[in-house]
């Protein structure tokens, strides 16, 4: 709620080119590592659920479902039944007045992603200090998928479900709201997230307390270079000042 509200106020009150949203996120993709920075091309709000009767099939307005009994320990039925993942209702100033259209994947701005792709190879921090380092050099990855919900994901089974079902590589609690609000108002938007933890895929404690600051620093390094590059590219004829979703 607060993410879209703050974004809407920024768009209403300030003369801006677009939104560069950044922070940290959980890593849901085993091919990525803590410390990496991801710039997804699209986001899903995976926190819109409908509780379904145990024997009911998916409705046309549901994207996927999670059957709790599949994750029971010990194996067996679960009275929670299953949940259906639903679409967002997307309103746009370029659409028909007061008429929403269903939207599950919200795309970030293609031209800005192209700018970000030029930053691949940027040097990111590998160490917190002289004694605490990541086992590999972090990298910037552009063009994957991200998910948002009002849930801090720290569960291996749910992490695996999100990746296998939606192919999302990062999980956070704000990005989808920022992206959808920007698109609804016709503004370019990009999301830059440093991966701070494995969202439950780790053995032992969550690493956000250890590597959260490193992930944030790496995200900030990418943001600074992106804005520098964006400043140059916006001088080019035809570069978008606004978009039509």
C-alpha positions in Angstrom: 0.0 0.0 0.0 2.6 2.5 1.0 4.8 1.8 -2.0 2.1 2.7 -4.5 0.9 5.6 -2.4 4.4 7.1 -2.2 5.0 6.6 -5.9 1.7 8.3 -6.8 2.6 11.3 -4.6 5.9 11.6 -6.3 4.3 11.5 -9.7 1.7 14.0 -8.7 3.9 16.5 -6.9 7.2 16.5 -8.8 8.3 17.2 -12.3 10.2 13.9 -13.0 11.4 11.9 -16.0 10.5 8.5 -14.5 11.1 6.2 -11.5 14.3 4.4 -10.6 13.3 2.1 -7.8 16.1 0.2 -6.0 16.8 -1.8 -2.9 17.5 -5.4 -1.9 15.6 -8.6 -2.6 15.6 -12.3 -1.9 17.1 -14.7 -4.5 14.7 -17.3 -5.8 17.0 -18.5 -8.6 19.7 -21.1 -8.0 21.7 -19.8 -10.9 22.1 -16.4 -9.2 24.1 -15.7 -6.0 24.0 -13.4 -3.0 25.5 -10.0 -3.9 24.3 -10.1 -7.5 22.2 -7.3 -8.8 19.1 -8.0 -10.9 17.2 -5.6 -13.1 14.0 -7.6 -14.0 12.1 -6.9 -17.2 8.7 -7.7 -15.6 7.1 -8.2 -12.2 4.1 -10.1 -10.8 2.2 -9.4 -7.7 2.1 -12.9 -6.2 0.3 -11.8 -3.0 -3.2 -11.7 -4.5 -4.8 -15.0 -3.4 -8.2 -16.6 -3.4 -8.8 -19.4 -1.0 -10.3 -22.3 -3.0 -12.4 -25.3 -2.0 -10.4 -28.5 -1.9 -12.1 -30.0 -5.0 -12.6 -26.8 -7.0 -10.7 -26.2 -10.2 -9.1 -23.0 -11.3 -11.3 -20.1 -12.5 -10.6 -18.3 -15.7 -9.4 -15.3 -13.6 -6.7 -17.3 -11.7 -3.2 -17.7 -13.0 -2.0 -20.7 -10.9 -2.7 -22.5 -7.7 -0.8 -23.8 -4.7 -2.0 -27.0 -3.1 -0.9 -27.1 0.5 -1.1 -30.9 0.9 1.8 -31.2 -1.6 4.0 -29.6 1.1 2.7 -31.5 4.1 5.1 -33.1 6.5 4.2 -35.9 7.1 2.4 -36.4 3.8 -1.3 -36.2 3.8 -4.3 -33.9 3.3 -4.2 -30.3 4.6 -7.4 -28.5 5.7 -6.0 -25.3 4.3 -6.9 -26.7 0.9 -5.3 -24.6 -1.9 -5.1 -21.0 -3.1 -5.5 -19.4 -6.5 -3.2 -16.6 -7.6 -5.2 -13.8 -9.2 -4.6 -11.0 -11.6 -4.2 -7.3 -10.7 -6.9 -4.9 -11.8 -4.9 -2.3 -13.8 -6.2 1.2 -14.4 -4.4 3.5 -16.9 -4.8 7.1 -17.9 -4.5 5.9 -21.5 -7.3 3.3 -21.1 -11.0 3.7 -20.8 -12.1 5.8 -17.8 -12.8 3.7 -14.7 -12.4 0.5 -16.5 -9.7 -1.9 -15.3 -8.0 -4.7 -17.3 -6.5 -7.8 -15.8 -2.8 -7.7 -15.6 -0.4 -10.3 -14.0 3.0 -9.3 -15.5 3.9 -5.6 -15.4 6.8 -4.7 -17.7 9.4 -2.2 -16.9 10.4 0.3 -19.6 12.2 -1.4 -22.5 14.3 1.6 -23.4 15.6 1.9 -19.9 16.4 -1.9 -19.8 18.5 -1.4 -22.9 20.4 1.4 -21.1 20.9 -0.9 -18.2 22.2 -3.8 -20.4 25.2 -1.6 -21.3 26.2 -1.7 -17.6 26.9 -5.5 -17.7 30.4 -6.1 -16.4 30.3 -3.4 -13.8 32.5 -4.1 -10.9 30.5 -4.9 -7.8 31.7 -5.4 -4.2 32.6 -9.0 -3.2 33.7 -8.3 0.4 32.1 -6.6 3.4 35.5 -6.2 5.0 38.9 -7.9 5.0 37.6 -11.1 6.6 34.0 -11.5 5.2 33.8 -12.1 1.5 31.4 -13.8 -0.9 32.8 -17.0 -2.6 32.4 -15.5 -6.1 32.4 -12.1 -7.7 28.8 -10.6 -7.9 27.4 -9.8 -11.3 24.7 -7.6 -12.8 21.9 -9.6 -14.5 19.3 -7.8 -16.7 16.0 -9.1 -18.1 14.7 -11.7 -15.7 11.5 -11.8 -13.7 10.7 -10.6 -10.2 7.8 -11.0 -7.8 6.3 -8.9 -5.1 4.0 -9.7 -2.1 3.5 -8.5 1.4 5.4 -11.5 2.5 9.1 -11.8 3.6 9.9 -15.1 1.9 12.2 -17.3 4.0 10.8 -20.7 3.1 12.6 -23.2 0.8 9.4 -24.9 -0.4 7.6 -21.6 -1.3 10.7 -20.2 -2.9 10.9 -23.3 -5.1 7.2 -23.0 -5.9 7.5 -19.4 -7.0 10.5 -20.2 -9.2 9.0 -23.3 -10.8 5.5 -21.8 -11.3 6.4 -18.2 -12.3 10.1 -18.4 -13.2 10.8 -15.4 -10.9 14.4 -14.8 -9.8 13.9 -12.2 -7.1 11.3 -11.7 -4.3 10.6 -8.4 -2.6 7.8 -6.4 -1.0 7.5 -3.2 -3.1 8.6 -3.4 -6.7 5.4 -4.5 -8.4 3.4 -1.7 -6.8 6.0 0.9 -7.9 6.0 -0.5 -11.5 2.3 -0.7 -11.8 1.7 2.8 -10.4 4.3 4.2 -12.8 2.8 2.4 -15.8 -0.7 3.5 -14.8 0.4 7.1 -15.0 2.4 6.7 -18.1 5.9 7.1 -16.7 9.1 5.1 -17.4 10.2 2.8 -14.6 13.1 0.5 -13.8 13.8 -1.7 -10.8 17.4 -2.4 -9.5 17.7 -4.9 -6.7 20.7 -6.4 -4.9 20.3 -10.0 -3.8 20.8 -10.2 0.0 19.7 -13.8 0.8 18.4 -17.0 -0.6 14.7 -16.6 0.5 14.8 -19.8 2.6 17.0 -21.8 0.2 20.0 -21.6 2.6 21.1 -24.0 5.2 21.0 -22.3 8.6 20.1 -18.7 9.2 19.0 -16.2 6.6 21.9 -14.2 5.4 20.2 -10.8 5.1 21.7 -9.6 8.4 25.2 -10.4 7.1 25.0 -9.5 3.4 22.1 -7.1 3.3 24.4 -4.1 3.4 26.6 -5.5 0.7 23.6 -6.1 -1.5 22.4 -2.6 -0.9 25.8 -1.1 -1.8 26.0 -3.1 -5.0 22.5 -2.0 -6.0 23.5 1.6 -5.3 26.6 1.3 -7.5 24.4 0.1 -10.4 21.9 2.9 -9.8 24.6 5.6 -9.9 26.0 4.3 -13.2 22.6 3.8 -14.7 21.6 7.4 -14.0 24.9 8.6 -15.5 24.2 6.6 -18.6 20.6 7.6 -18.7 21.6 11.3 -18.5 23.6 10.8 -21.7 21.0 8.8 -23.5 18.1 11.2 -22.8 19.9 13.8 -24.9 19.5 11.6 -27.9 16.5 12.5 -30.2 13.5 10.2 -29.7 14.4 9.0 -26.3 11.0 8.6 -24.4 10.0 11.2 -21.8 6.7 9.3 -21.1 5.3 6.0 -22.2 1.9 4.5 -23.1 1.5 1.1 -21.4 
